[in-house]
Amino acid sequence: MATFSRLPLIDFTVNSFFSRTDLSDVFIISVQHLLSTTGSLFEGFVEMGIDPRKIFLLGKVYSNNIESIQGLRDLGINVFDSSHKFLPGDFKESFLSDVKKIWAEFEKGIKAESEIIILDEGGYLLNSIPERLCYKNKIVGIEQTTFGVRSIVGSHRIPVIDVARSATKKKLEAPLVAETICNRIIENQSFKGKVFGIVGCGNIGSAIFNRLKVEANVLTYDMDISKIVSSECSKRSVTSVGELLSKVDVVLGATGFDISGNININSINENKIFINVSSGDIEFNEFLRTYSKSFKRNGNHPTDDLVLELANNAFISIPYGGMVYNFDRSRHSVSPNKIQLTRSLLMAAFIQALSFRNHSGQFSHALIPLKAEFQKAIVQEWLKIEPSLAEYYSDELISSFHLLDWINQNSV
């Protein structure tokens, strides 16, 4: 009996591309957001023949859903607890300690020559592979975030399938995540009438702008002028973070970097709200760490809202502890019918990883694109299952996913 809801697009991906039958000596170690649809993905791995005792899974404290974690454990999967006692700004250090613990337990049960698939979210596992495993085991990595890919470039020792920069994830996922973020903002009455400023006009930033501008006054900034020029953000852009900060009430960090150094606290004389919409607690990390013991917060969980009172009696509020704002630790962040696209890309990458029988030659230390034929079939099936989702995208973009050359060119 299934523990999690079936996602038809995952079923399609497995039925279309999976042909190997013996997975008895395959191990999975993974960092993921432990949500219900993540459970559907991992239940799929078990149904394919992976021994759940050979799956080691670590979630993130700001997205972990208690019911989903229990469901994963009911499947027999080794789910590790996430640390939740740390000061604002210290998520990375705390999480690296969790990563060290999961690798230590994983090493105890692994045999030489066993195949290892590392399914990562943020590069944490890929940047800390125990040295002995690289020499004794067949290892393939999968990275699903741009932040993670950026962290491993030039230092990874194994082939890594790059889901993060696949055309499908870059072009189609961002509006789905942006909708969740914007709905959460719009439904919060404390944001009513506020002026918003988006720092970072990449995939997420521009998608948030396109959605939020319908409901509110929005300004944008990106130090990379090409990102502004090539997006709708150009219609409401300013020339610096300082200018943006002086004109808005709410700053949305969407750069994937720490933007604290661009914020002059002494120039703030009115109440401001800082919201992270990219990764972990990165966008305002230095600021969080500098004032970690000065924030007022209700409770002791890392996702509790933070408030800092300045010397001039103005307040800086940081919702959700400075963690990524599209999560709230519920079963779903983005609705299953939509986010099954991303989960199916990960399933496709897993199937692609299984095809690597050795690591010699051109793939030994390569970032490998997710196969274009996988992406094409998955997108077409997704829109067949959920035709209304085509409204999120232009006809030109949807048509482009019929072209393998275009998918390849845009998967870098």
PAMI-966649 format. One record per residue (C-alpha): x, y, z; residue in one letter. Coordinates in steps of 0.1 Angstrom, whole numbers, plus 5000, padded with zeros to 4 digits. Layout:
XYZA
...
//
This chain:
500050005000M
501450344990A
502550575018T
502550884997F
500251004969S
501250884934R
502551154910L
501551054875P
504551224859L
506951024881I
505150704870D
505450824833F
509150884837T
509850544852V
507750364827N
509350554798S
513050544806F
513750284833F
514849944820S
517449814845R
516149554869T
518849474895D
519349764919L
520249544949S
523749704953D
522750064947V
522950314976F
521350654977I
522550945000I
520551254997S
519851605010V
516251715002Q
513351925014H
511351665032L
507851725018L
505051495007S
506151504970T
509651414981T
508151114997G
506451024964S
509851044947L
511650824972F
508750574974E
509350554936G
512950454942F
511850184966V
509350044940E
512150034914M
514049794936G
516250014959I
516449864994D
515150135017P
517750045042R
520350165016K
518750515014I
520150785037F
518251105037L
518751445054L
516251725053G
516552095061K
515152235093V
513352525076Y
511352295052S
511051965070N
507451845073N
506851615103I
504251395086E
506451345055S
509451245076I
507350985095Q
506050855061G
509650815048L
510650635080R
507650405076D
509050305043L
512250195061G
514350485048I
517150615071N
515950975078V
518351185098F
517351455122D
518251815113S
519852035140S
517552315151H
519452485178K
521552755163F
521753135162L
520453345133P
522953325104G
524452995115D
522352755093F
525252655071K
527652565100E
524952375118S
523852185086F
527452095077L
527651925111S
524451725101D
526051635068V
529151505085K
527051275107K
525051135078I
528251055059W
529750885090A
526650655092E
526550595055F
530150485054E
529550215080K
527250015057G
528850065023I
530849795006K
533649844981A
532349844945E
528749924956S
527150194934E
526450524951I
524050794938I
524351134956I
521151324952L
522051674965D
520352004971E
522852274977G
526152094971G
526551995007Y
527051625001L
529051664969L
531551884986N
532151645015S
532451294999I
534751085021P
538051025002E
538050645004R
534650614987L
535950804956C
538550524951Y
536550214960K
533050284947N
531250384916K
529750724924I
527450964904V
526151284917G
522951484909I
522651854918E
519352034916Q
520252394926T
522252664909T
523752744943F
524952384946G
526352374911V
528252694917R
529752554949S
531152244932I
532452374900V
536152304897G
536252084928S
533951784922H
535651454918R
532851254903I
530451294873P
527551514884V
524251534865I
523251904863D
519551924869V
519852284882A
520752434848R
518452214827S
516252414804A
513152264821T
514152364856K
515452704847K
512552804824K
509552624839L
510052584877E
510652954887A
507053074880P
505652794901L
507952884931V
507353254926A
503553194928E
503953034962T
506053324975I
503753594961C
500653424974N
502153415008R
502953785006I
499653884992I
497653695018E
499553855046N
497754175056Q
500854325071S
502354365036F
499254545022K
500254875006G
503954815009K
506454894982V
508654594973F
512254584960G
513754274944I
517454234944V
518453984918G
516653944884C
517553584876G
514953314872N
513353344906I
513653724909G
512153804875S
509353544880A
508453714914I
508554054897F
506153934869N
503753794895R
503954064922L
503754364899K
500154294893V
499354334930E
501954594943A
504454854935N
507754674928V
511254804920L
514254584909T
518054584910Y
520654354897D
524454424895M
524454224862D
522854464838I
522254194812S
519754024835K
517754344838I
517854424801V
516754074792S
513754064815S
510654254824E
512554394854C
514054664832S
510754854834K
511154924871R
514954904878S
517155124899V
520855174899T
521955044933S
520854854964V
521155174983G
518755354960E
516355054962L
516555045000L
515655415002S
512555374981K
510955044993V
509454895025D
510254535017V
513554395002V
513354044986L
516753894982G
516953664951A
520653674942T
521953344956G
524653544974F
524953745006D
523854094999I
524454225034S
527554415024G
525354635001N
523054745029I
524055045050N
522255005083I
523055365092N
521055495063S
517855325074I
515455555092N
512155385085E
510855035092N
512054775067K
511354405060I
514054175046F
512853845029I
515153575016N
513753394985V
516853204973S
518652954994S
519152865031G
519753185050D
522253325025I
520753655013E
521153855045F
523653615062N
526253865074E
523554085088F
521953795106L
525253695121R
526254045132T
523054105151Y
522253745160S
522153815198K
520254145193S
517154015175F
513853975193K
512053655184R
509053465196N
510153115204G
513352925198N
512852765163H
515252885136P
512252985114T
510753225140D
510353585128D
513153825138L
512954185147V
515854425153L
515254775168E
517755035155L
519055325176A
516655565158N
513655345169N
513155215134A
512654835131F
514054575107I
511854265105S
513053935090I
510253685084P
510953315089Y
514253365106G
515853475073G
515253125058M
513753075024V
510353225024Y
508552975001N
508552715028F
506452695060D
507052325070R
503652215057S
503351905035R
503552105003H
505352424993S
504252414956V
501152204949S
501851844938P
500351874903N
502952154896K
506052044915I
505851694901Q
507751844872L
510851894894T
510451564911R
510251384877S
513451564866L
515151414896L
513851074888M
515051114852A
518451214865A
518550914888F
517750684858I
520450864838Q
522950814867A
522350444867L
523650424831S
527150524843F
528950184846R
532350334850N
533850674855H
536750664831S
537150904802G
535251214795Q
532751184823F
535151124852S
534951474867H
532251634844A
529151834849L
526751644826I
523451794813P
520251614820L
519351434787K
517351654764A
515151364753E
514151314789F
513251674794Q
511251694761K
509151394770A
508551504806I
507451854797V
505051734770Q
503551474794E
503351724822W
501351964800L
499151674788K
498351584824I
497851944835E
497052144804P
496052454823S
499652504834L
500552614799A
498952944808E
502053024829Y
504253034799Y
504453194764S
503452984734D
507053034721E
508552884752L
506252584752I
506952524715S
510752534722S
510452224744F
509652024712H
513252104699L
516051884713L
518752134700D
517052414719W
516852214751I
520552124748N
521552474741Q
519652604771N
520752334795S
524052494806V
//
